[in-house]
Amino acid sequence: MQAPQYFFETALTYEEAERKAREKYGERLSILGQATVRIPRGPFNLFSYEGVQITGIIPRNKGTQYQGEAMYPSKLPMREPPVLREPLSTNKPLPLREPVDFNTAKEKVLAEAHAAAMKDSGKDNALKEVLAVVSTIKEKLESSGLAASKEEHPTLSRLDDLLILNDFPASYRKNLLERVRKEFSLDGINNYDNVQDKALEWIGESIKIYDNNKFRVRPRIMILVGPTGIGKTTTVAKLAANFGIDSSKRTQKRRVVLVTIDAYRIGAKEQLEKYSELMQFPCFSPADYYELKSIIADNSEGTDLLLIDTIGKNHRDLEELGKMKNILDACGSAAEVHLTLAATTKSSDLNEILKAFEPFNYRSVIITKMDETIHPGNVIGALAERSKPVSYVTDGQKVPEHIHTASVIQFLKNLEGFRVNRVKLEEMFPEKIQEQMQKWR
């Protein structure tokens, strides 16, 4: 009795695989198991479809020949070809083969089949996965600054390290370094201080400031939107105090009306009502579009500023954002929408939020929690990429102190590691510095 022979057969279905096996090896075969596999197809086998691989055993008797199969062992599918350790000799008898344990052999074959199936299972997405991995590696290298050429000029490498330190996104860094290469000669680029000063000026030029203190119409309507937990309600109170209260005389200099549609968050309505009570400004909480429209109509006469606090929304919940926008449409096209963002938000999330709130047609961005970070490059880069101006910056919880009209210098002076020539920068951005120093009109 010869040792049994094991086989593998692959087809689209189990029935087809069994039929092919019996045609090749005869009806006496025994099927040990099956596994789902991916069968390569298409150019260069880049694509595949799902199939079945069966494994089985062929009990061999001496002199037996199967249908469609000549008695040549080399034609039988084997996992590994036999290796002859020494040449055969007619004078030396062949060693006796050890008896085969059927159960052990079955387990081994099934294990090998499972391993092969697992290996083949991802071939249909192989190209996509390879491209995704390459893209991920490239992004990580760029974000860490490791993708630069080994022959990069020391000045550029040093400047890039500063940009990375301050959390500037990869695309912003790439554009800035490319500008240095184009505008500096080889001799000029050797002077790091000059390159760094010019780079700081370019960063300042990329920061757009919103002209936010002008009351062109009355009542001026300002709406604050943004994600949850970034301090919109406190910011509304700070704006109301700065625009509506004369701090030196402790009297009202404008009539301000506060509105909140954040009736769902626990304590949100009560918090704004408390601020309005202290400042003696009326406060309303409409439930829908029509109620908000009615409040605006009733308070238009004699009101200078209408400040609207909104529900903090997950920027990925587009349906909820749409519902909120439908309510805010009651304010009319003259209303100013300001997107509120935290300076501590990472760059990738900032870009998502800026994009998600585009349907609100926000005119500017208010940056909160500036005191909680010393690396504002993420904010500068995200706003520059979408050409969005910044109107106000908050740097603490105190009302009304911790809010300021945004300025270029305010961002530049917070950059870590840069040599800031404040006198020169103030000459470059005189109007914005002047605006920051003025008291709110």
C-alpha positions in Angstrom: 0.0 0.0 0.0 1.4 3.4 -1.0 1.1 6.5 1.1 -2.1 8.6 0.4 -1.8 11.6 -1.8 -3.3 15.0 -0.8 -4.8 17.5 -3.2 -6.2 21.1 -3.4 -8.8 22.1 -5.9 -10.1 25.6 -6.5 -13.3 26.8 -8.2 -16.1 29.3 -8.0 -18.4 26.9 -6.1 -18.0 23.8 -3.9 -19.8 21.7 -6.4 -17.6 22.7 -9.3 -14.4 22.2 -7.2 -15.6 18.7 -6.2 -16.5 17.8 -9.8 -13.1 18.9 -11.0 -11.4 16.9 -8.3 -13.3 13.7 -9.1 -12.6 14.1 -12.8 -8.9 14.3 -12.1 -8.4 11.8 -9.2 -11.4 9.5 -9.4 -14.4 8.7 -7.2 -12.4 7.1 -4.3 -11.1 10.5 -3.1 -12.1 11.8 0.4 -12.8 15.5 0.9 -11.3 16.8 4.2 -12.6 20.4 4.2 -13.2 23.6 2.3 -12.2 27.3 2.7 -13.2 30.6 1.0 -10.4 32.0 -1.1 -9.8 34.9 -3.5 -9.1 33.7 -7.1 -6.8 36.1 -9.0 -8.0 37.6 -12.3 -7.4 40.6 -14.6 -4.2 42.1 -15.8 -1.2 41.1 -13.6 -3.7 39.4 -11.2 -4.4 42.7 -9.5 -8.1 41.8 -9.1 -9.9 38.7 -7.8 -13.2 37.1 -7.1 -14.4 34.9 -4.3 -14.2 31.1 -4.7 -13.9 27.9 -2.8 -10.8 25.7 -2.2 -11.4 22.1 -1.2 -8.7 19.8 0.3 -8.8 16.1 0.2 -7.0 12.8 0.2 -6.5 10.2 -2.5 -5.8 6.7 -1.1 -3.3 5.2 -3.6 -3.1 1.4 -4.4 -0.3 0.1 -6.4 -1.1 -0.1 -10.1 -4.2 2.1 -9.8 -4.8 4.6 -12.5 -7.5 7.3 -12.2 -9.7 8.8 -14.8 -8.0 11.6 -16.7 -4.7 11.1 -14.8 -1.7 9.1 -16.0 0.3 7.2 -13.4 3.0 9.9 -13.0 3.5 11.1 -9.5 4.9 14.4 -10.8 1.5 15.2 -12.2 -0.2 14.9 -8.8 -0.5 18.2 -7.0 2.0 18.2 -4.1 2.8 21.0 -1.6 6.5 20.4 -1.8 8.6 18.2 -4.2 10.4 15.3 -2.6 14.1 16.0 -1.8 16.5 13.2 -2.3 19.2 13.3 0.4 21.5 10.9 -1.5 21.5 9.4 -5.0 19.6 6.2 -5.5 21.6 3.0 -5.9 20.3 -0.2 -7.2 22.6 -2.0 -4.7 21.1 -0.2 -1.7 17.5 -0.8 -0.7 15.1 2.2 -0.3 14.3 3.1 3.3 10.9 2.1 4.4 8.5 5.1 4.8 7.0 5.7 8.1 3.2 5.0 8.4 1.0 8.0 7.9 -1.4 9.0 10.7 -4.6 10.0 8.9 -5.9 12.4 11.6 -2.5 14.2 12.0 -2.2 14.5 8.2 -5.8 15.8 8.0 -5.1 18.5 10.6 -1.9 19.6 8.8 -3.6 19.9 5.4 -6.5 21.8 6.9 -4.1 24.2 8.6 -2.2 24.7 5.4 -5.4 25.4 3.5 -6.6 27.9 6.1 -3.2 29.7 5.9 -3.4 29.8 2.1 -7.0 31.1 2.2 -6.1 33.9 4.7 -3.1 34.9 2.5 -5.3 35.1 -0.6 -8.3 36.8 1.0 -7.0 40.3 0.6 -5.8 40.2 -3.1 -8.9 41.9 -4.4 -8.1 45.0 -2.5 -4.3 44.7 -2.8 -3.8 47.7 -5.1 -6.0 50.0 -3.0 -4.3 48.9 0.3 -0.8 49.4 -1.2 -1.8 52.9 -2.4 -3.4 53.7 1.0 -0.3 52.6 2.9 2.0 54.6 0.6 -0.2 57.7 1.1 -0.3 57.3 4.9 3.5 56.9 5.0 4.0 60.0 2.9 1.7 62.1 5.1 3.4 60.9 8.3 6.8 61.7 6.8 5.7 65.1 5.6 4.0 66.0 9.0 7.1 65.0 10.9 9.4 66.8 8.5 11.3 63.6 7.6 10.4 63.7 3.9 12.9 66.4 3.1 15.9 65.6 1.0 19.0 64.6 2.9 20.7 67.3 0.9 18.3 70.1 2.1 20.0 73.4 2.9 20.6 73.7 6.7 18.7 77.0 6.7 15.6 75.4 5.2 15.9 72.4 7.6 16.2 74.7 10.6 13.2 76.8 9.4 11.1 73.7 8.8 11.9 72.5 12.3 10.5 75.7 13.7 7.3 75.4 11.6 6.9 71.8 12.8 7.4 72.9 16.4 4.5 75.4 16.0 2.2 72.8 14.5 2.0 74.3 11.0 0.3 71.8 8.6 2.5 70.1 6.0 1.0 71.9 3.0 1.6 75.3 4.6 5.2 74.4 5.4 5.8 73.1 1.9 4.5 76.4 0.3 6.6 78.6 2.6 9.8 76.7 2.1 9.2 76.7 -1.7 8.8 80.5 -1.6 12.2 80.8 0.3 13.9 78.7 -2.5 12.4 80.9 -5.2 13.0 84.4 -3.6 16.4 83.9 -2.0 19.7 83.5 -3.9 22.2 80.8 -2.8 24.2 83.4 -0.9 21.1 84.9 0.6 19.8 81.6 1.9 23.0 81.2 3.9 21.8 84.0 6.2 19.4 82.2 8.5 18.3 85.3 10.4 17.3 87.1 7.3 15.4 84.1 6.0 13.6 83.6 9.3 12.6 87.3 9.5 11.2 87.2 5.9 9.4 83.9 6.7 7.8 85.6 9.7 6.6 88.5 7.5 5.1 86.0 5.0 3.3 84.2 7.9 1.9 87.6 9.0 0.7 88.3 5.4 -1.2 85.0 5.4 -3.3 86.1 8.4 -6.4 87.9 7.4 -8.2 90.2 9.9 -11.9 90.8 9.7 -13.1 94.4 9.9 -15.5 93.6 12.8 -16.2 96.8 14.7 -18.3 98.7 12.2 -22.1 99.0 12.7 -23.2 99.4 9.1 -26.9 98.5 9.8 -29.0 98.5 12.9 -29.7 96.3 14.5 -26.4 94.6 13.7 -27.0 90.8 14.0 -24.1 88.6 15.0 -24.5 84.8 15.1 -22.0 82.5 16.7 -21.8 78.9 15.4 -19.4 76.1 16.0 -18.8 72.7 17.6 -19.6 71.8 21.2 -17.4 72.8 24.2 -15.5 75.7 22.6 -17.0 78.6 24.7 -19.6 80.2 22.4 -21.9 81.2 25.2 -19.1 82.9 27.2 -17.8 84.6 24.0 -21.3 86.0 23.4 -21.3 87.4 26.9 -17.9 89.0 26.3 -19.0 90.6 23.1 -22.2 91.9 24.7 -20.1 93.5 27.6 -17.5 95.0 25.3 -20.0 96.4 22.7 -22.7 97.4 25.2 -21.1 98.5 28.4 -18.9 101.5 29.1 -16.5 100.0 31.6 -15.3 103.3 32.9 -18.8 104.6 33.7 -20.4 101.2 34.2 -23.3 102.3 32.0 -24.8 101.0 28.8 -23.4 102.6 25.7 -25.5 100.5 23.3 -28.7 98.5 23.5 -27.9 94.8 23.1 -30.3 91.9 22.9 -29.2 88.4 23.7 -30.8 85.3 22.0 -30.0 81.6 22.5 -31.3 78.7 20.5 -29.2 76.4 22.7 -32.2 75.3 24.8 -31.2 71.6 24.7 -27.9 71.8 26.5 -28.2 71.7 30.3 -27.6 75.1 31.8 -26.9 76.9 28.5 -30.0 79.1 28.6 -29.6 79.8 32.3 -25.9 80.8 31.8 -26.8 83.4 29.2 -29.8 84.6 31.2 -27.5 85.2 34.1 -25.1 87.3 32.0 -28.0 89.3 30.6 -29.4 89.9 34.1 -26.0 91.3 35.3 -25.7 93.5 32.2 -29.4 94.4 32.2 -29.9 93.3 28.6 -33.0 91.4 27.5 -32.6 87.7 26.7 -34.8 85.4 24.6 -34.9 81.7 23.8 -36.9 81.0 20.6 -37.8 77.4 19.8 -38.1 77.6 16.0 -37.7 79.7 12.9 -41.0 81.6 13.3 -40.4 82.5 16.9 -36.8 83.7 16.2 -38.2 85.8 13.3 -40.8 87.4 15.6 -38.2 88.2 18.3 -36.0 90.0 15.7 -39.0 92.0 14.4 -40.1 93.0 17.9 -36.7 94.1 18.9 -35.5 95.9 15.8 -36.5 99.3 16.9 -33.9 101.0 19.1 -31.6 98.0 19.2 -28.0 98.3 18.2 -26.8 94.8 18.4 -28.5 91.4 18.4 -26.2 88.6 19.6 -27.3 85.0 18.9 -25.8 82.0 20.7 -26.4 78.6 18.9 -26.4 74.9 19.7 -23.0 73.3 19.7 -23.1 70.8 16.9 -20.9 67.9 15.8 -19.5 69.0 12.5 -20.0 65.5 11.1 -23.7 65.6 11.8 -24.8 67.3 8.6 -28.5 66.7 9.2 -28.5 68.5 12.5 -26.4 71.3 11.0 -29.0 71.7 8.3 -31.8 71.9 10.8 -30.0 74.7 12.7 -29.3 76.6 9.6 -33.0 76.5 8.7 -33.8 78.2 12.1 -31.0 80.8 11.6 -32.4 81.8 8.2 -34.9 83.8 10.1 -32.2 86.4 10.8 -32.0 87.4 7.1 -29.1 87.8 4.7 -27.7 90.9 6.5 -26.8 88.8 9.6 -23.1 88.1 10.3 -22.2 84.5 11.0 -19.0 84.0 12.9 -17.6 80.5 13.2 -16.1 79.8 16.7 -13.1 77.5 16.9 -10.7 76.5 19.7 -7.0 77.1 19.2 -6.3 73.7 20.8 -8.1 71.9 17.9 -5.7 69.8 15.8 -5.2 70.7 12.2 -7.1 67.9 10.6 -10.2 68.6 12.7 -9.9 72.4 12.0 -10.1 71.7 8.2 -13.1 69.4 8.6 -14.9 72.0 10.8 -14.2 74.9 8.4 -15.6 72.8 5.6 -18.6 71.5 7.4 -19.9 75.0 8.4 -19.4 76.5 4.9 -23.2 76.4 4.2 -23.7 79.0 7.0 -21.6 81.5 4.9 -19.7 82.6 7.9 -17.8 85.9 7.5 -15.1 85.3 10.0 -13.6 83.0 12.6 -13.4 83.6 16.3 -10.5 81.8 18.0 -11.1 80.7 21.6 -8.7 79.2 24.2 -5.7 80.9 22.8 -4.2 80.9 26.3 -4.2 77.1 26.3 -1.7 76.7 23.4 1.7 78.2 22.6 1.7 76.7 19.1 -0.8 78.6 16.9 0.5 77.3 13.6 -2.4 74.9 13.2 -4.9 77.8 13.3 -2.8 80.1 11.0 -2.4 77.3 8.5 -6.0 76.2 8.4 -7.4 79.7 8.0 -4.8 80.6 5.4 -5.7 77.5 3.4 -9.3 78.6 3.1 -8.6 82.3 3.1 -10.8 82.9 6.2 -10.3 86.1 8.3 -10.2 86.0 12.1 -12.2 88.6 14.0 -11.7 88.0 17.7 -9.4 86.0 20.0 -10.3 84.9 23.6 -7.6 84.0 26.1 -9.4 83.1 29.3 -12.8 82.8 31.0 -13.2 86.3 32.5 -16.0 88.5 31.2 -15.4 91.0 29.7 -11.6 91.1 29.9 -10.5 88.0 28.1 -11.4 88.9 24.5 -9.5 91.0 22.0 -9.9 92.2 18.5 -7.7 89.9 16.4 -4.4 91.2 15.1 -1.5 89.8 13.2 1.0 90.6 16.0 -1.1 88.6 18.4 -0.5 85.5 16.5 3.1 86.1 15.5 4.3 86.9 19.1 2.9 83.5 20.2 5.1 81.6 17.8 7.8 79.6 19.7 11.4 79.8 18.6 11.0 82.7 16.1 12.9 85.9 16.6 10.1 88.5 16.6 11.2 92.1 15.6 8.0 93.7 17.0 8.9 97.3 15.8 9.4 96.2 12.3 6.3 94.0 12.3 4.2 96.9 13.6 5.5 99.0 10.7 4.3 96.3 8.3 0.9 95.9 9.9 0.1 99.4 11.3 -3.7 99.4 10.8 -4.2 96.1 12.5 -2.0 97.0 15.5 -3.8 100.3 15.8 -7.2 98.6 15.8 -6.1 96.2 18.5 -5.0 99.1 20.8 -8.2 101.1 20.3 -11.1 100.7 22.7 -14.1 99.1 21.1 -16.3 101.6 19.5 
